Amino acid sequence: MKPHANRLLAAGRTFGPYLAIELVMPGGSLLALLLWTLPDVLRPGLEVTGVSRGPMSFNRHPGSIHVGGICNPPDTTGEGMNIANKTVLITGANRGIGRALVSEALVRGAERVYAGVRGGLEIADPRVTPVTLDVTNAAQITRATEQVGSLDVLVNNAGIALYDDLSNPALIEQHLAVNLYGPLNVTRAFLPRLRRSQGAVVNNLSVVALAPVPVIPGYSISKAAALNMTQAMRALLAGQSVSVHAVFLGPIDTDMNRGFDIPKAPTEVAARGIFDGLERGEEDIFPDPMSQSIAQGWRASAAKALERQFAAFVPQSAAAA
Ligand SMILES: NC(=O)c1ccc[n+]([C@@H]2O[C@H](COP(=O)([O-])OP(=O)(O)OC[C@H]3O[C@@H](n4cnc5c(N)ncnc54)[C@H](OP(=O)(O)O)[C@@H]3O)[C@@H](O)[C@H]2O)c1
């Protein structure tokens, strides 16, 4: 009897060279116990993970990394980042989710919020400093680094979403310029500051990074690419004490998706969810009700397991650079 993958529940415990796995089969009726030797899989410092409805029931080894990768609890980056008394730069801060993030950072006691904007900014708070920052403009990125002193948290929020049907390559490039190269170049520019502060990069992605919405394929492609970039950056910076977080936003009530007649969460909910996830140290943040509904599936996915396995390829020298 083959368990249905998406209904498989397992909890594992290692006994010397053996791994015991309890499987709850579809329908919840059958409980199986498997034992097998793991000479090539279990090495000191490696850990097998399992899926469980409740807390994981097997030992966690300090400094271990995950293999196998079916693991329900959020992956954390170690210590979470509390916003209080921190300096935060948010791109695309004049409206939508970016603006809500500015307000939420102030509520949480941020010392300074640098608000990246292309035009004016209506938030009048002495702790907010507007920074002219078109994320596609290299000169403005450089000027922004000169304007911002120390930095603890960079939120790559600026983004565009345009309808297309893949017939116009220029539209795809436009999405990539803002949604992929924008966060990449802004992050690279602020990396020295983030290394000094042992800070955090938060990339506002979307659930469409995981599956395209076919009426916005250019946007979906750019968010999928930005997720891949986020994962690579996370692995490359892990040894440098800079944490990199992916935010899988569901539909939020902003100008961006005015045309979609679907339930949308308020921007305040998204902003709170993002900073809550950051404070909990979650590397993948699901900040709203829709995105939360897929969090468990993502964390238990083959794609997530591969991310962890491939991250182990980063040479120690690169991780420490
Ligand atoms: N709303 C959703 O349902 C949803 C869902 C998933 C993910 N997201 C993501 O969340 C982020 C914020 O989205 P939103 O809904 O708040 O969008 P929004 O209301 O349309 O706001 C977009 C923001 O990005 C800025 N921006 C656009 N191009 C820029 C550029 N080249 N350089 C700098 N800033 C630029 C805009 O500035 P201007 O005012 O100057 O145009 C604006 O501040 C985006 O990355 C988006 O992909 C949103």
The ligand as a Gaussian input file, in Angstrom:
#p B3LYP/6-31G(d) Opt

LIG

0 1
 N       -0.419000      43.244000      -3.154000
 C       -0.300000      41.939000      -3.253000
 O       -1.298000      41.218000      -3.342000
 C        1.054000      41.294000      -3.276000
 C        1.084000      39.895000      -3.283000
 C        2.306000      39.266000      -3.314000
 C        3.464000      40.009000      -3.306000
 N        3.401000      41.363000      -3.291000
 C        4.682000      42.076000      -3.311000
 O        4.743000      43.020000      -2.271000
 C        5.538000      44.132000      -2.681000
 C        4.745000      45.411000      -2.483000
 O        3.583000      45.323000      -3.274000
 P        2.326000      46.277000      -3.085000
 O        1.138000      45.431000      -3.216000
 O        2.485000      47.135000      -1.907000
 O        2.445000      47.121000      -4.435000
 P        2.017000      48.610000      -4.782000
 O        0.941000      49.063000      -3.887000
 O        1.774000      48.605000      -6.251000
 O        3.335000      49.433000      -4.445000
 C        4.508000      49.154000      -5.158000
 C        5.611000      49.955000      -4.536000
 O        6.813000      49.644000      -5.245000
 C        7.364000      50.863000      -5.712000
 N        8.136000      50.678000      -6.945000
 C        7.734000      50.208000      -8.137000
 N        8.764000      50.207000      -8.999000
 C        9.831000      50.696000      -8.332000
 C       11.178000      50.926000      -8.665000
 N       11.676000      50.719000      -9.906000
 N       12.023000      51.423000      -7.721000
 C       11.567000      51.667000      -6.466000
 N       10.295000      51.504000      -6.099000
 C        9.434000      50.996000      -7.025000
 C        6.184000      51.781000      -5.923000
 O        6.626000      53.109000      -5.958000
 P        5.806000      54.261000      -6.802000
 O        4.684000      54.703000      -5.904000
 O        6.840000      55.304000      -7.044000
 O        5.311000      53.602000      -8.057000
 C        5.373000      51.453000      -4.685000
 O        5.892000      52.102000      -3.573000
 C        5.897000      43.873000      -4.125000
 O        7.181000      43.319000      -4.210000
 C        4.867000      42.880000      -4.587000
 O        5.324000      42.072000      -5.638000
 C        2.228000      42.024000      -3.283000

